[in-house]
Amino acid sequence: MKQEVSASRETVQDPVLPAICVEAQHRLGRTLRSLYERTVDGQPIPLDQVDLLLRLRHREREMQRQR
């Protein structure tokens, strides 16, 4: 059974999200940073990403020489 949408996108308003107090923002930031440091930050960079970074740096140097 297919439901029809009665309101168009223009008439539907996004709900206003509650603001987070500054203290909660800082606490959330610290928690996320801590999780990141324990998981992602300690892992080595994959070789394909190292290759990409090297190619980008090489391209940057070529562009600087052309100036």
Buried (B, 14 or more C-beta within 10 A) or exposed (E): EEEEEEEEEEEEEEEEEEEEEEEEEEEEEEEEEEEEEEEEEEEEEEEEEEEEEEEEEEEEEEEEEEE
